[in-house]
């Protein structure tokens, strides 16, 4: 029997018992994650992506999902105010990865700087 070790907050591949398939084990963690808002020139959000250690997913791929995600949103080019709480089931069967549920609870009010 092979033991798998991992650092805290890291995703690792573990063999499933008996099936020969592998599954992604993502430890429950509140260490960090990244939310990416894709906006157009008028700062309208048209897609939202989330990344946590070892896993990334588009959590708002369609306009209705974006509307649900943006419970409170204001961005004027220099300041971002965002409130959002929810979860999304990411299906990656095409990559032989089991569904993962990603959750978030966001409340931010911060300055934004243009990248040079």
N, C-alpha and C positions, 0 to 999 in steps of 0.2 A: 504494500500500500504506500502510495506516495503522498507526502505531506506538502502542503503549500503554505508558505509564509508570506505575509504582506505587511507593508508599512501602514500605519493608521491613515485612513482617508484615501487609500489607493484602490482602484478597481483591479480585480485579478480574474483570470480565466480558471475555472475549476471544472474538472470532469464530472458529469452527472453519473450517478450510480446506475450501472447496468445498461444504459441506453447508448453509450459510446458518443453521445452528443455532449457539447460543452455549453456551459452557461456563464454569463457574466454576473459576478457577485459584487454588487455595489454596496459597501457598508453605509448604514445610515449615518449621515454626517451633517453637521451644520458648520463645517470649517470654512468653506468658500464655494462660490459658484459665480458664473458670469451670465448676465442677461445682455443680449445684444438687440437693440431696437434698430431695424432698418427703416430709414425715413426717406421721403422724397424731398425735393427742393423747398417745399412749403412746410416741412417738418411733420408731415402726416406719416404715421407709422403704418407700414404695409406688411411687416413680418416681424416675429419675435423668436429669437433662438436662445436656448439655455445650454450651458456647459457646466458640468461638475467633473471632478477628477475621474478620468477614464470614460466619459460618456458625453455626447452632445446630441441635441435634438431641436428641431423646429417646433416650438410649443404653441405658436399661433401662425399656422400656415395660410389661413384663409381670412378674408375680411371679418366674418362673424367671430372667429377665434380672437382676432386682434381686438375687436370691440369688447369682447368678454374680458380679455386680459387687461385692457386699459380702463380700470374702474375710475381712476382719476388721473388725468394726464394734461400737462401743460409744458410746452417747450417753446421758447421764443428765440432760440439761437444762442443764448447766453446762460439761461437757467433752466433746469429740468425739475419738474415736480411730478412724481409718479407714485401712485398707490395701487397695489395689486396683490391679491391673495387668491390662490387656487392651486390646481394640479392638472396634469396632462399625462395621458398614457401614450408613450412613444412606442410604436410598433416598428421593429426592425427585423421582421421575419426574413426579408430578402438577404440579410447578412447572417442568418442563422443565430440571431441574438433574441432572447426572450423579451417580451414587453417589459418596459420599466415605467413606473409612475414617478414623475418629477413633480415636486411641490415647491411653492414659494410663498413668501409673505414679505412684501416690499413696501416700504414707505420712505421715499427720499425727496429731498429738496436741496439741490446742490448746483454750484456753478459748473458750466461746461466751457471748455477751451478748445478752439480750433487747432487741429493738428497741423503743424507746418512741415 
